[in-house]
Amino acid sequence: MSESPLRFSVNDGVGELVLQREPCNEIGSAMTGALEAWLDELGALPEDALHTVIIRSAVRGGFCAGADLRELHAGLVATAEAEHAASLRAFLDRIHGVMDRIDMLPFTTIGVVHGVCFGGGFELALTCDQIIAEKSARFCFPELRLGIIPGFGGIPRLRRDVGNATIRDLLLSGRSVSAKRAHALGMIAQVVGRGDGLEAAQALAAQSGKFDPTARRAAKAFIKHLPREELDREKELFVELALRPPLLAALTKFVDSTDLRPYLP
Amino acid sequence: MSDTVHTLMALAARQFKADASALKPEQDLFEALGIDSFQAVELISELEDEFDVELPDYELQGVKTFAALAAKIDKRR
């Protein structure tokens, strides 16, 4: 029996969601379904059961390497071209639903990032209120190499946080940046040493737990809005680009590659 | 051997628990260190820190040996 891609525990008002799908928490139907089920579980908890949720990865390679490209390739190959638009839209609606729900959770969310935080993984991290990155973390939007743009809401979310020039740098070069650089750019809240992320997040969660719950929720709702129009436009642009030949060609090259370095941009 | 490649190999050996004395500048760093792509991504951050440079990924495409990587670092210093 395969292990669940996620595990969740609650301790003294702090929830801890651990991503644990090898090789690097790729987001496909299994991860999306697990996240949906987790969000439903959260929704069933009493309002005051949690004040903070920490999201981290137990996988050595990093926080999350992004969309499950092998599953995406298999889906495109297995279905008629005429069905591609509908199936892509259906998946995007699901994953956007997940990202939007995490983004708007009524308590503080802390992403603890180490290693690879690429593409959809970066987009997942950007739903968190605060990102604590270990020195090993690297952030990247490699989607243009596949002939697409980020499709899980990452650009509108990053635009909420940093300037347009920073986004152009990342998006139009596809380069990865270190935790130190990401911190200097205002993309993340803290940089900590290798292996120190969880402890730093727990200390931050303890601080968050001291605040009046109503004030904490109001503060988040006041400052953090969903960029709804841009998110909707992103979905349409993603589908438009994904239906062109370059995506399938790039995915085929990816799945056929025997190179040791498929994740090196 | 340049200072850069020497420092690079020492750092990589320390990070991935390899025998620094066995590393040679012309070796393929993936093979010599026995690392995968995820570890290589981490190595880039360590190198950026150590040498106080930025190493855009696209400049590292095709770089396989310690010596070639050291040359890229030197160009950025």
Interface residues (C-beta under 8 A of the other chain):
Chain A: P23 C24 R60 G61 G62 G115 V116 K135 S136 A137 R138 C140 S173 G174 R175 S176 V177 S178 A179 K180 R181 L260 R261 P262 Y263 L264 P265
Chain B: F30 D36 S37 F38 A40 V41 E42 I44 S45 E48 D49 E54 P56 D57 Y58 L60 Q61
